């Protein structure tokens, strides 16, 4: 047992020693390998560092060479720039010297020119004095004489050129005036329409507005439907506005509304009843007005419907005048003129009374009222003489008969008379006298007359003192004087008339 134990211990010791030796051999082998590897790595690193150092040295030498070359190149460029600058400096210095020399020469020449100019001016002055002494007139007098001679020689050409330019200006002004009128009409159309198509109805109190409107607007809707007229109820105290283009319907609406307000019973049934009654009364009134106009003027043989249409002019206002009264006035004037001139009085009276008949329906039928009136007269079977006189009232077409001319003149007289356009007679006469006195104050004017209600002035001049060119100048001077000194409504056309009469006796 002991022996076995000893043997085991000996074996264990021998095994431990063998293991230790073996382990030591392994470690020494590994250390040797590691040392060899480390030496190999170190050798490789040394070799690599030598290569890198060599390459770096070569690169440094190369960069050094490049820098030297670049420096040499820049130095060469700088040398070239310096050389050019030196050359420019020399050139500038030379130019400065040349400029200084040129300036001195110019100063010398300027002094010479001034001296020459003074000598020329002195000679010119002496010559002018000598000419004035020889001609016995001053410089201004000679200039005036020369201009007058030139003007006298070219007088006909100047007159023709002035007339040509005036014609061109009138054409351009006419075209521009059309655009200005169109623009003014566009600006003022709404305001003018409101004034000429509306009628105000006065109310006893503002409470009446509610009764006129009615519950949920049934009264006002019924009234507008029956009359065809718009009723405008706004905040204006004590009044309402009725609006419409048809003058007769507007008059019917006005009378009907006034009666309803007076009666106090305002409801749809009462509205219809009142409007129908007023319509019948107005139709009778229109017929009576037409018959009275025909009776007062002595025009006979007109169809009843045409007489009724004539009565509608009572509700039309034109140029501040009632159209029916103005037509009757034209009829009286035309009758007097026709009797004096030997024209057909019957034709003139008929055409004059009906010359504005188109205005009774011009809000319903498009076109000029003269054309509409001619169509109406032709429709009712009136003679062609009457139709032509009505149609030519406004020169479209031109009057071709004495009767047509008489009717046109009568219409112009009626529209041009004082008071026809709400003008005061005293101020009207005073304004015309001022206009005539202004024209008579110009040199060479013999007399002047204001015609066409102050829209035209005719100035007669002395032909011995005023020639054609001076007449043109005089017309412009008078027009400018009127614009500056007189406050005259509207445009005034100035006619300067130079009349030369020669007489001879044949024996």
VOGU-3710 file (C-alpha; in Angstrom, 3 decimals, decimal comma):
1> xxxxxxxxxx> 0,000/0,000/0,000  2,773/2,316/0,976  4,744/1,278/-2,037  1,834/2,061/-4,270  1,500/5,431/-2,631  5,194/6,153/-3,092  5,052/5,026/-6,681  2,055/7,240/-7,253  3,851/10,207/-5,767  6,951/9,491/-7,840
11> xxxxxxxxxx> 4,811/9,139/-10,976  2,996/12,326/-10,134  6,256/14,185/-9,637  7,728/12,789/-12,838  4,568/13,715/-14,759  4,580/17,241/-13,297  8,223/17,703/-14,212  7,629/16,379/-17,710  4,590/18,612/-18,127  6,499/21,614/-16,868
21> xxxxxxxxxx> 9,345/20,945/-19,271  6,962/20,445/-22,166  5,085/23,601/-21,309  8,300/25,534/-21,053  9,401/24,293/-24,456  6,093/25,397/-25,968  6,309/28,862/-24,427  9,894/29,322/-25,550  8,911/28,241/-29,089  6,044/30,724/-29,150
31> xxxxxxxxxx> 8,248/33,500/-27,776  10,802/32,757/-30,439  8,126/32,938/-33,137  6,813/36,187/-31,716  10,287/37,663/-31,631  10,850/36,618/-35,217  7,510/38,113/-36,274  8,263/41,316/-34,396  11,662/41,535/-36,031  10,046/40,876/-39,417
41> xxxxxxxxxx> 7,436/43,582/-38,826  10,133/45,975/-37,666  12,216/45,229/-40,735  9,174/45,754/-42,965  8,359/49,030/-41,200  11,925/50,240/-41,614  11,856/49,303/-45,269  8,469/51,020/-45,756  9,606/54,137/-43,935  12,643/54,344/-46,160
51> xxxxxxxxxx> 10,437/54,103/-49,227  8,039/56,754/-47,882  10,920/58,998/-46,944  12,378/58,568/-50,400  9,071/59,355/-52,088  8,509/62,345/-49,802  11,968/63,627/-50,573  11,338/63,224/-54,303  7,948/64,984/-53,996  9,517/67,808/-52,013
61> xxxxxxxxxx> 12,186/68,264/-54,658  9,503/68,235/-57,341  7,372/70,831/-55,491  10,442/72,940/-54,969  11,161/72,842/-58,697  7,527/73,720/-59,520  7,541/76,619/-57,064  10,744/77,932/-58,540  9,287/77,720/-62,037  6,042/79,448/-60,908
71> xxxxxxxxxx> 8,017/82,127/-59,137  10,125/82,693/-62,213  6,970/82,891/-64,345  5,312/85,421/-62,016  8,475/87,425/-61,810  8,627/87,506/-65,580  4,959/88,625/-65,743  5,614/91,324/-63,149  8,602/92,493/-65,135  6,426/92,734/-68,246
81> xxxxxxxxxx> 3,738/94,691/-66,361  6,332/97,021/-64,943  7,728/97,571/-68,402  4,268/98,335/-69,815  3,522/100,727/-66,962  6,748/102,535/-67,620  5,839/102,810/-71,292  2,340/104,103/-70,426  3,797/106,588/-68,011  6,066/107,852/-70,747
91> xxxxxxxxxx> 3,091/108,013/-73,159  0,931/109,896/-70,632  3,715/112,315/-69,940  4,049/112,935/-73,656  0,278/113,393/-74,036  0,208/115,856/-71,153  2,900/117,813/-72,876  0,961/117,676/-76,171  -2,275/118,721/-74,419  -0,573/121,613/-72,751
101> xxxxxxxxxx> 0,800/122,674/-76,087  -2,632/122,277/-77,737  -4,279/124,269/-74,927  -1,871/127,075/-75,443  -2,572/127,013/-79,183  -6,363/126,984/-78,569  -6,115/129,888/-76,141  -4,201/131,762/-78,763  -6,797/130,934/-81,432  -9,718/131,871/-79,107
111> xxxxxxxxxx> -8,107/135,199/-78,425  -7,649/135,660/-82,159  -11,296/134,698/-82,855  -12,553/137,064/-80,181  -10,515/139,830/-81,641  -11,843/139,010/-85,123  -15,417/138,848/-83,774  -15,055/142,245/-82,154  -13,713/143,625/-85,407  -16,622/142,035/-87,372
121> xxxxxxxxxx> -19,191/143,338/-84,889  -17,663/146,768/-85,151  -17,779/146,581/-88,939  -21,381/145,261/-88,829  -22,381/148,062/-86,493  -20,763/150,643/-88,744  -22,453/149,120/-91,800  -25,829/149,069/-90,014  -25,393/152,699/-89,015  -24,389/153,563/-92,558
131> xxxxxxxxxx> -27,396/151,638/-93,949  -29,750/153,371/-91,515  -28,261/156,724/-92,528  -28,565/155,959/-96,240  -32,051/154,373/-95,994  -33,276/156,956/-93,487  -34,922/154,221/-91,318  -34,060/152,180/-88,249  -33,322/148,464/-88,069  -36,800/147,644/-86,700
141> xxxxxxxxxx> -38,424/149,738/-89,406  -36,421/147,945/-92,096  -37,338/144,579/-90,577  -41,015/145,521/-90,506  -40,821/146,712/-94,117  -39,147/143,493/-95,229  -41,717/141,321/-93,452  -44,578/143,328/-94,906  -43,077/142,963/-98,401  -42,691/139,202/-97,971
151> xxxxxxxxxx> -46,206/138,935/-96,550  -47,618/140,978/-99,415  -45,878/138,843/-102,048  -46,923/135,560/-100,406  -50,381/136,719/-99,310  -52,343/134,362/-101,556  -50,214/131,379/-100,540  -50,586/132,251/-96,854  -54,372/132,593/-97,159  -54,684/129,249/-98,951
161> xxxxxxxxxx> -52,425/127,539/-96,401  -54,342/129,044/-93,471  -57,651/127,901/-94,950  -56,211/124,445/-95,594  -54,956/124,106/-92,019  -58,229/125,470/-90,633  -60,148/122,858/-92,624  -57,902/120,072/-91,330  -58,210/121,337/-87,758  -61,996/121,548/-88,044
171> xxxxxxxxxx> -62,168/117,961/-89,284  -59,941/116,764/-86,444  -61,854/118,869/-83,918  -65,157/117,488/-85,192  -63,942/113,918/-84,747  -62,559/114,678/-81,292  -65,771/116,486/-80,353  -67,752/113,341/-81,145  -65,644/111,350/-78,687  -65,906/114,096/-76,073
181> xxxxxxxxxx> -69,684/114,212/-76,491  -69,893/110,436/-76,237  -67,792/110,529/-73,066  -69,908/113,343/-71,588  -73,086/111,461/-72,462  -71,729/108,345/-70,791  -70,881/110,331/-67,646  -74,134/112,280/-67,417  -76,637/109,823/-68,900  -77,776/108,354/-65,598
191> xxxxxxxxxx> -78,278/111,736/-63,915  -80,110/113,247/-66,896  -82,306/110,172/-67,277  -83,249/110,322/-63,606  -84,273/113,978/-63,942  -86,339/113,521/-67,123  -88,088/110,244/-66,263  -89,186/110,781/-62,654  -92,092/112,634/-61,024  -92,421/113,490/-57,334
201> xxxxxxxxxx> -95,742/112,980/-55,535  -96,175/114,860/-52,260  -97,670/113,052/-49,248  -99,669/114,542/-46,356  -97,540/112,524/-43,903  -94,921/109,792/-43,854  -97,494/107,357/-42,451  -99,052/107,273/-45,903  -95,949/105,459/-47,242  -96,857/102,347/-45,273
211> xxxxxxxxxx> -100,421/102,396/-46,604  -99,161/102,816/-50,179  -96,831/99,839/-49,778  -99,526/97,706/-48,111  -99,211/94,398/-46,335  -96,234/92,499/-47,781  -96,128/95,090/-50,584  -99,414/94,042/-52,203  -100,657/97,626/-52,787  -97,481/98,933/-54,411
221> xxxxxxxxxx> -97,097/95,757/-56,493  -100,680/96,053/-57,726  -100,166/99,744/-58,560  -96,953/99,090/-60,520  -98,554/96,184/-62,385  -101,615/98,198/-63,435  -99,805/101,438/-64,389  -96,533/100,002/-65,733  -94,651/102,603/-63,669  -92,072/102,090/-60,909
231> xxxxxxxxxx> -92,869/103,539/-57,480  -89,817/104,427/-55,375  -90,381/104,803/-51,636  -87,254/106,004/-49,836  -86,321/108,013/-46,742  -87,181/111,366/-48,340  -89,724/112,954/-45,979  -93,173/113,842/-47,308  -92,781/112,483/-50,852  -92,365/109,433/-53,068
241> xxxxxxxxxx> -91,062/109,126/-56,631  -92,747/107,519/-59,638  -90,423/106,665/-62,524  -91,025/105,663/-66,143  -90,190/106,597/-69,732  -93,779/106,775/-71,007  -94,921/110,314/-70,185  -98,645/109,537/-70,471  -98,433/106,468/-68,233  -96,413/108,473/-65,730
251> xxxxxxxxxx> -99,065/111,214/-65,731  -101,814/108,589/-65,240  -99,863/107,073/-62,349  -99,354/110,491/-60,747  -103,034/111,481/-60,938  -104,183/108,027/-59,778  -101,846/108,041/-56,789  -102,904/111,558/-55,781  -106,574/110,515/-55,886  -105,907/107,363/-53,876
261> xxxxxxxxxx> -104,063/109,413/-51,257  -106,908/111,921/-51,131  -109,542/109,169/-50,878  -107,610/107,201/-48,263  -108,894/103,802/-49,418  -105,826/102,065/-50,828  -106,152/98,390/-51,738  -105,653/96,418/-55,002  -109,291/96,557/-56,125  -109,542/100,293/-55,478
271> xxxxxxxxxx> -106,209/100,851/-57,243  -107,403/99,078/-60,413  -110,673/100,986/-60,390  -108,985/104,379/-59,938  -106,321/103,764/-62,589  -108,899/102,666/-65,179  -110,982/105,743/-64,485  -107,971/108,067/-64,795  -106,934/106,352/-68,044  -110,315/107,118/-69,564
281> xxxxxxxxxx> -110,102/110,719/-68,389  -106,566/111,138/-69,755  -107,555/109,667/-73,127  -110,390/112,172/-73,298  -108,004/114,937/-72,180  -105,470/114,016/-74,866  -108,161/114,060/-77,525  -109,474/117,418/-76,294  -105,970/118,892/-76,236  -105,360/117,752/-79,814
291> xxxxxxxxxx> -108,721/119,089/-80,984  -108,099/122,408/-79,234  -104,661/122,723/-80,849  -106,130/122,003/-84,287  -108,972/124,451/-83,688  -106,711/127,238/-82,392  -104,269/126,929/-85,293  -106,959/126,532/-87,954  -105,592/123,259/-89,305  -108,418/121,112/-90,664
301> xxxxxxxxxx> -108,816/117,697/-92,227  -106,540/115,727/-89,878  -107,524/112,120/-88,974  -108,926/111,681/-85,408  -106,161/109,295/-84,339  -103,525/111,752/-85,562  -105,228/114,530/-83,570  -105,146/112,295/-80,500  -101,450/111,628/-81,089  -100,902/115,392/-81,339
311> xxxxxxxxxx> -102,503/115,822/-77,911  -99,847/113,526/-76,399  -97,272/116,286/-77,022  -98,826/118,103/-74,048  -96,887/115,695/-71,843  -93,570/116,205/-73,626  -91,056/118,962/-72,812  -88,270/119,832/-75,236  -85,624/122,589/-74,923  -87,434/123,993/-71,898
321> xxxxxxxxxx> -90,744/124,332/-73,803  -93,935/122,330/-73,832  -93,852/120,393/-77,113  -97,528/121,048/-77,959  -97,275/124,795/-77,325  -94,036/124,978/-79,281  -95,646/123,150/-82,220  -98,552/125,613/-82,180  -96,108/128,523/-82,064  -94,213/127,139/-85,071
331> xxxxxxxxxx> -97,550/126,770/-86,869  -98,397/130,459/-86,306  -94,941/131,562/-87,471  -95,036/129,319/-90,543  -98,473/130,658/-91,529  -97,250/134,267/-91,348  -94,057/133,502/-93,281  -95,935/131,513/-95,934  -98,439/134,300/-96,510  -95,607/136,825/-96,933
341> xxxxxxxxxx> -93,547/134,608/-99,259  -96,422/133,268/-101,326  -96,021/129,655/-100,195  -98,887/127,202/-99,645  -100,227/128,276/-96,243  -102,230/125,067/-95,684  -99,221/122,817/-96,286  -97,005/124,998/-94,080  -99,509/125,050/-91,208  -100,042/121,286/-91,290
351> xxxxxxxxxx> -96,344/120,488/-91,486  -95,474/123,054/-88,807  -98,108/121,775/-86,371  -96,943/118,183/-86,917  -93,190/118,840/-87,254  -92,529/117,350/-83,771  -95,271/114,682/-83,850  -92,544/112,020/-83,729  -91,678/113,114/-80,185  -95,005/111,707/-79,001
361> xxxxxxxxxx> -93,756/108,162/-79,652  -89,946/108,477/-79,931  -89,605/106,661/-76,590  -91,330/103,655/-78,175  -89,967/103,752/-81,745  -86,206/104,011/-82,454  -84,929/106,775/-84,713  -84,903/110,558/-85,035  -88,214/112,215/-84,256  -88,288/113,937/-87,681
371> xxxxxxxxxx> -88,065/110,575/-89,465  -90,656/109,066/-87,124  -92,974/112,042/-87,669  -92,648/111,730/-91,458  -93,524/108,025/-91,265  -96,570/108,818/-89,108  -97,756/111,517/-91,534  -97,258/109,161/-94,471  -99,160/106,404/-92,640  -102,161/108,695/-92,096
381> xxxxxxxxxx> -102,235/109,600/-95,790  -101,000/113,197/-95,660  -99,582/114,730/-98,835  -95,938/114,265/-99,798  -95,388/118,030/-99,461  -96,339/117,833/-95,773  -94,322/114,631/-95,244  -91,218/116,173/-96,830  -91,545/119,382/-94,792  -91,726/117,346/-91,554
391> xxxxxxxxxx> -88,800/115,104/-92,518  -86,502/117,964/-93,583  -86,938/120,030/-90,413  -83,392/119,143/-89,311  -81,762/119,140/-92,800  -81,905/115,369/-93,207  -82,759/115,459/-96,072  -82,259/119,049/-97,222  -85,475/121,046/-97,823  -86,435/120,868/-101,496
401> xxxxxxxxxx> -89,552/123,041/-101,462  -90,409/126,542/-100,315  -92,910/125,151/-97,802  -90,271/122,867/-96,253  -87,876/125,808/-95,968  -90,589/127,929/-94,316  -91,326/125,217/-91,715  -87,629/124,828/-90,947  -87,151/128,584/-90,520  -90,234/128,824/-88,286
411> xxxxxxxxxx> -88,882/126,021/-86,076  -85,487/127,737/-85,819  -87,131/131,055/-84,921  -89,203/129,401/-82,213  -86,180/127,680/-80,671  -83,970/130,774/-80,952  -86,308/133,385/-79,558  -85,535/134,902/-76,124  -87,157/132,882/-73,379  -87,333/129,683/-75,405
421> xxxxxxxxxx> -84,579/128,201/-73,280  -85,524/129,861/-69,977  -83,299/132,863/-70,744  -84,092/136,248/-69,229  -84,945/138,819/-71,928  -83,067/141,745/-70,371  -79,877/139,769/-69,812  -80,253/138,268/-73,270  -80,441/141,702/-74,980  -77,628/143,088/-72,836
431> xxxxxxxxxx> -75,389/140,146/-73,711  -76,020/140,591/-77,447  -75,258/144,321/-77,241  -71,992/143,605/-75,422  -71,071/141,123/-78,126  -71,751/143,624/-80,924  -69,854/146,412/-79,126  -66,865/144,120/-78,631  -66,744/143,303/-82,352  -67,192/146,957/-83,382
441> xxxxxxxxxx> -64,158/147,930/-81,295  -61,680/146,288/-83,692  -59,928/148,383/-86,331  -61,359/148,031/-89,824  -64,803/146,834/-88,655  -67,688/148,755/-90,234  -70,570/147,044/-88,447  -71,488/143,748/-86,812  -74,698/141,818/-86,211  -75,437/139,067/-83,707
451> xxxxxxxxxx> -77,795/136,400/-85,084  -79,047/132,914/-84,191  -79,887/133,901/-80,601  -76,300/134,921/-79,901  -74,690/131,779/-81,273  -73,311/133,558/-84,355  -71,876/137,013/-85,060  -71,354/138,479/-88,529  -68,672/141,153/-88,780  -68,533/143,367/-91,874
461> xxxxxxxxxx> -65,128/144,975/-92,525  -63,857/147,777/-94,750  -62,283/146,039/-97,802  -59,861/148,943/-98,292  -58,396/148,496/-94,808  -58,728/144,731/-94,335  -57,480/142,186/-96,881  -58,146/138,433/-96,956  -55,245/137,502/-94,679  -56,086/140,238/-92,185
471> xxxxxxxxxx> -59,723/139,075/-92,216  -58,634/135,586/-91,161  -56,465/137,034/-88,395  -59,320/139,303/-87,304  -61,759/136,382/-86,937  -59,342/134,597/-84,596  -58,663/137,771/-82,602  -62,390/138,428/-82,133  -63,018/134,815/-81,080  -60,182/134,986/-78,535
481> xxxxxxxxxx> -61,483/138,328/-77,249  -64,974/136,866/-76,767  -63,515/133,911/-74,850  -61,507/136,179/-72,571  -63,854/139,118/-71,938  -67,429/137,818/-72,197  -69,210/135,196/-70,134  -71,264/133,844/-73,015  -73,190/130,541/-72,774  -72,277/128,087/-75,494
491> xxxxxxxxxx> -70,108/128,524/-78,579  -70,132/131,656/-80,755  -69,277/131,357/-84,444  -67,488/134,447/-85,810  -67,955/135,301/-89,502  -65,754/138,096/-90,889  -67,252/139,276/-94,182  -65,123/141,295/-96,611  -67,299/142,439/-99,480  -66,016/144,354/-102,502
501> xxxxxxx> -68,505/145,902/-104,899  -67,643/147,425/-108,248  -70,067/149,291/-110,490  -69,956/150,137/-114,174  -72,484/151,878/-116,405  -73,162/150,602/-119,899  -74,443/153,311/-122,251
//
